[in-house]
Amino acid sequence: MQNLWQKKLKLNYSKDVVDIVQFGSSISSDTPNDVDIAIIFWKIPVKEQLIQSQNIKKQLEKVSDIPIHVTSFDISSFFNESNFAKENILISGKSLISGDFFAKSFGFTPRLQISYSLTKLKKKDKVRFNYMLNGKKGNYGLLRKYGGVLLHPGLIEISPDFETIFLKAIKEITDKFKIKKILTAD
């Protein structure tokens, strides 16, 4: 993964920048094609956004071995309903400035709730699912290992960081699950 947000980069940017956020496949995939970056500005002219975005992009290209794709928003256009990247940026986006989830700058923590059904599984598969979540014979299960929580039977809550790990494990046992993306107040 191209986790630029973990590198504590010394980027030069103006006070017009609210945040610089890495999101998309470079956060969740082991083999991304590019690094998606959202630069969120306070209210400044579009021409100035483009100039500053290109300056930041050039700095990021020096530390990445795959292409950088930059999208810029002012703070009000970021929350516009026509911004299709908004949900991805809020749920999985990582700030290159703070090194944490972008949503935390608004007082929220992104979480995923995975609901699942084991009703039509054989008993051995239900037991296997339980061991996968909770562990067996002193070994940690996914919930403890990755800080997930069993909210009630059939519903777990996890950090978006571990979505791929949980989904891979769940899909090995059942295809009866749904994912809900939420923001919780800190």
C-alpha positions as a Markdown table, in Angstrom:
| # | Residue | x | y | z |
|---|---|---|---|---|
| 1 | Met | 0.0 | 0.0 | 0.0 |
| 2 | Gln | 1.0 | 3.6 | -0.6 |
| 3 | Asn | 0.4 | 4.9 | 2.9 |
| 4 | Leu | 1.7 | 8.4 | 2.4 |
| 5 | Trp | -0.4 | 9.5 | 5.4 |
| 6 | Gln | 1.9 | 7.4 | 7.6 |
| 7 | Lys | 5.2 | 9.0 | 6.3 |
| 8 | Lys | 4.9 | 12.3 | 8.3 |
| 9 | Leu | 5.7 | 14.2 | 5.2 |
| 10 | Lys | 7.0 | 17.8 | 5.4 |
| 11 | Leu | 4.7 | 19.3 | 2.9 |
| 12 | Asn | 4.7 | 23.0 | 2.1 |
| 13 | Tyr | 1.2 | 24.4 | 1.8 |
| 14 | Ser | -0.6 | 27.6 | 2.6 |
| 15 | Lys | -3.0 | 28.5 | 5.4 |
| 16 | Asp | -5.8 | 28.2 | 2.8 |
| 17 | Val | -5.5 | 24.4 | 3.0 |
| 18 | Val | -8.0 | 22.8 | 5.4 |
| 19 | Asp | -6.5 | 19.3 | 4.9 |
| 20 | Ile | -4.7 | 17.0 | 2.4 |
| 21 | Val | -6.4 | 13.6 | 2.4 |
| 22 | Gln | -5.4 | 10.3 | 0.9 |
| 23 | Phe | -8.3 | 8.1 | 0.0 |
| 24 | Gly | -9.4 | 5.4 | -2.4 |
| 25 | Ser | -7.6 | 2.2 | -3.5 |
| 26 | Ser | -4.2 | 3.4 | -2.2 |
| 27 | Ile | -5.6 | 3.1 | 1.3 |
| 28 | Ser | -7.4 | -0.2 | 1.0 |
| 29 | Ser | -5.6 | -2.2 | -1.8 |
| 30 | Asp | -2.2 | -3.9 | -1.8 |
| 31 | Thr | -1.8 | -3.0 | -5.5 |
| 32 | Pro | -3.3 | 0.4 | -6.3 |
| 33 | Asn | -2.9 | 1.9 | -9.7 |
| 34 | Asp | -2.6 | 5.4 | -8.3 |
| 35 | Val | -2.8 | 7.5 | -5.2 |
| 36 | Asp | -5.9 | 9.6 | -4.8 |
| 37 | Ile | -5.5 | 12.8 | -2.9 |
| 38 | Ala | -8.2 | 15.3 | -2.0 |
| 39 | Ile | -7.0 | 18.8 | -1.1 |
| 40 | Ile | -9.7 | 20.7 | 0.8 |
| 41 | Phe | -9.4 | 24.5 | 0.9 |
| 42 | Trp | -11.1 | 27.3 | 2.7 |
| 43 | Lys | -13.0 | 29.5 | 0.3 |
| 44 | Ile | -10.5 | 30.7 | -2.3 |
| 45 | Pro | -10.7 | 31.2 | -6.0 |
| 46 | Val | -10.6 | 28.1 | -8.2 |
| 47 | Lys | -7.5 | 29.4 | -10.1 |
| 48 | Glu | -5.6 | 29.7 | -6.7 |
| 49 | Gln | -6.8 | 26.1 | -5.8 |
| 50 | Leu | -5.4 | 24.7 | -9.0 |
| 51 | Ile | -2.0 | 26.5 | -8.5 |
| 52 | Gln | -1.7 | 25.3 | -4.9 |
| 53 | Ser | -2.9 | 21.8 | -5.8 |
| 54 | Gln | -0.2 | 21.4 | -8.5 |
| 55 | Asn | 2.4 | 22.6 | -6.0 |
| 56 | Ile | 1.3 | 19.9 | -3.5 |
| 57 | Lys | 1.1 | 17.3 | -6.2 |
| 58 | Lys | 4.7 | 17.9 | -7.3 |
| 59 | Gln | 5.8 | 17.4 | -3.7 |
| 60 | Leu | 3.9 | 14.2 | -3.3 |
| 61 | Glu | 5.2 | 12.8 | -6.6 |
| 62 | Lys | 8.7 | 12.9 | -5.2 |
| 63 | Val | 7.8 | 10.4 | -2.5 |
| 64 | Ser | 5.5 | 8.1 | -4.5 |
| 65 | Asp | 6.4 | 5.4 | -7.0 |
| 66 | Ile | 2.9 | 5.4 | -8.6 |
| 67 | Pro | 1.0 | 8.3 | -10.1 |
| 68 | Ile | -0.7 | 10.9 | -7.9 |
| 69 | His | -4.2 | 11.9 | -8.8 |
| 70 | Val | -5.3 | 15.2 | -7.1 |
| 71 | Thr | -8.8 | 16.6 | -6.7 |
| 72 | Ser | -9.4 | 19.9 | -5.0 |
| 73 | Phe | -12.5 | 21.2 | -3.2 |
| 74 | Asp | -13.3 | 24.3 | -1.2 |
| 75 | Ile | -14.9 | 23.4 | 2.1 |
| 76 | Ser | -18.5 | 24.2 | 0.9 |
| 77 | Ser | -18.2 | 22.3 | -2.4 |
| 78 | Phe | -16.8 | 19.3 | -0.5 |
| 79 | Phe | -20.1 | 18.8 | 1.3 |
| 80 | Asn | -22.2 | 19.4 | -1.9 |
| 81 | Glu | -24.4 | 16.4 | -2.7 |
| 82 | Ser | -22.9 | 16.2 | -6.2 |
| 83 | Asn | -19.5 | 15.3 | -4.7 |
| 84 | Phe | -19.5 | 11.5 | -5.2 |
| 85 | Ala | -16.1 | 11.1 | -3.5 |
| 86 | Lys | -17.3 | 12.7 | -0.2 |
| 87 | Glu | -18.4 | 9.4 | 1.5 |
| 88 | Asn | -15.1 | 7.6 | 0.6 |
| 89 | Ile | -13.1 | 10.6 | 1.8 |
| 90 | Leu | -15.0 | 10.9 | 5.1 |
| 91 | Ile | -15.1 | 7.1 | 5.9 |
| 92 | Ser | -11.7 | 6.0 | 4.8 |
| 93 | Gly | -9.7 | 9.1 | 4.1 |
| 94 | Lys | -6.5 | 9.7 | 6.0 |
| 95 | Ser | -5.1 | 13.1 | 6.6 |
| 96 | Leu | -1.5 | 13.7 | 5.4 |
| 97 | Ile | -1.3 | 16.5 | 7.9 |
| 98 | Ser | -2.6 | 14.8 | 11.1 |
| 99 | Gly | -1.9 | 11.2 | 10.1 |
| 100 | Asp | -5.4 | 10.2 | 11.3 |
| 101 | Phe | -8.9 | 9.8 | 9.8 |
| 102 | Phe | -10.0 | 13.0 | 8.0 |
| 103 | Ala | -13.4 | 12.7 | 9.7 |
| 104 | Lys | -11.8 | 13.2 | 13.1 |
| 105 | Ser | -11.1 | 16.9 | 12.2 |
| 106 | Phe | -14.9 | 17.3 | 12.4 |
| 107 | Gly | -15.2 | 15.4 | 15.7 |
| 108 | Phe | -16.3 | 12.0 | 14.1 |
| 109 | Thr | -14.8 | 8.6 | 14.0 |
| 110 | Pro | -15.6 | 6.5 | 10.9 |
| 111 | Arg | -16.8 | 2.9 | 11.6 |
| 112 | Leu | -18.2 | 0.0 | 9.6 |
| 113 | Gln | -21.0 | -2.1 | 10.9 |
| 114 | Ile | -21.2 | -5.5 | 9.4 |
| 115 | Ser | -24.5 | -7.4 | 9.8 |
| 116 | Tyr | -24.4 | -11.1 | 9.1 |
| 117 | Ser | -26.7 | -14.1 | 9.1 |
| 118 | Leu | -25.7 | -17.6 | 10.1 |
| 119 | Thr | -29.2 | -19.2 | 10.0 |
| 120 | Lys | -28.7 | -21.5 | 7.0 |
| 121 | Leu | -25.2 | -22.6 | 7.8 |
| 122 | Lys | -24.2 | -26.0 | 9.2 |
| 123 | Lys | -23.3 | -26.1 | 12.9 |
| 124 | Lys | -19.6 | -26.6 | 12.1 |
| 125 | Asp | -19.6 | -23.4 | 10.0 |
| 126 | Lys | -21.4 | -21.5 | 12.7 |
| 127 | Val | -18.7 | -22.6 | 15.2 |
| 128 | Arg | -16.0 | -21.7 | 12.7 |
| 129 | Phe | -17.5 | -18.3 | 12.3 |
| 130 | Asn | -17.5 | -17.8 | 16.1 |
| 131 | Tyr | -13.8 | -18.9 | 16.4 |
| 132 | Met | -12.9 | -16.5 | 13.5 |
| 133 | Leu | -14.5 | -13.6 | 15.4 |
| 134 | Asn | -13.7 | -14.5 | 19.0 |
| 135 | Gly | -10.7 | -16.8 | 18.8 |
| 136 | Lys | -10.0 | -20.3 | 20.0 |
| 137 | Lys | -7.7 | -22.0 | 22.6 |
| 138 | Gly | -5.9 | -18.8 | 23.7 |
| 139 | Asn | -5.6 | -17.4 | 20.1 |
| 140 | Tyr | -7.2 | -14.0 | 19.5 |
| 141 | Gly | -10.1 | -13.7 | 17.1 |
| 142 | Leu | -10.4 | -10.9 | 14.6 |
| 143 | Leu | -12.5 | -8.8 | 17.0 |
| 144 | Arg | -9.8 | -8.6 | 19.7 |
| 145 | Lys | -6.9 | -8.5 | 17.3 |
| 146 | Tyr | -8.3 | -5.6 | 15.3 |
| 147 | Gly | -10.3 | -3.7 | 17.9 |
| 148 | Gly | -13.7 | -4.7 | 16.6 |
| 149 | Val | -16.8 | -5.0 | 18.8 |
| 150 | Leu | -19.7 | -7.4 | 18.7 |
| 151 | Leu | -22.7 | -5.1 | 19.2 |
| 152 | His | -25.1 | -8.0 | 19.3 |
| 153 | Pro | -25.3 | -11.4 | 17.7 |
| 154 | Gly | -25.3 | -10.7 | 13.9 |
| 155 | Leu | -23.7 | -7.3 | 14.1 |
| 156 | Ile | -20.1 | -6.2 | 14.5 |
| 157 | Glu | -18.5 | -2.8 | 14.3 |
| 158 | Ile | -14.9 | -2.3 | 13.1 |
| 159 | Ser | -12.6 | 0.4 | 11.9 |
| 160 | Pro | -12.5 | 1.0 | 8.1 |
| 161 | Asp | -8.8 | 0.1 | 8.2 |
| 162 | Phe | -9.6 | -3.5 | 8.6 |
| 163 | Glu | -12.5 | -3.9 | 6.2 |
| 164 | Thr | -10.5 | -6.1 | 3.7 |
| 165 | Ile | -9.4 | -8.4 | 6.5 |
| 166 | Phe | -12.9 | -8.9 | 7.9 |
| 167 | Leu | -14.6 | -9.3 | 4.6 |
| 168 | Lys | -12.1 | -11.9 | 3.3 |
| 169 | Ala | -12.6 | -13.9 | 6.5 |
| 170 | Ile | -16.4 | -13.6 | 6.5 |
| 171 | Lys | -16.7 | -14.5 | 2.8 |
| 172 | Glu | -14.9 | -17.8 | 3.4 |
| 173 | Ile | -17.8 | -18.8 | 5.6 |
| 174 | Thr | -20.9 | -17.0 | 4.4 |
| 175 | Asp | -22.1 | -14.6 | 1.7 |
| 176 | Lys | -25.0 | -13.3 | 3.9 |
| 177 | Phe | -23.7 | -10.0 | 5.2 |
| 178 | Lys | -24.2 | -6.3 | 4.7 |
| 179 | Ile | -22.0 | -3.3 | 5.4 |
| 180 | Lys | -23.1 | 0.0 | 6.7 |
| 181 | Lys | -20.7 | 3.0 | 6.9 |
| 182 | Ile | -21.3 | 5.3 | 9.8 |
| 183 | Leu | -19.7 | 8.2 | 11.6 |
| 184 | Thr | -19.8 | 8.2 | 15.4 |
| 185 | Ala | -19.3 | 11.3 | 17.6 |
| 186 | Asp | -16.1 | 11.3 | 19.5 |
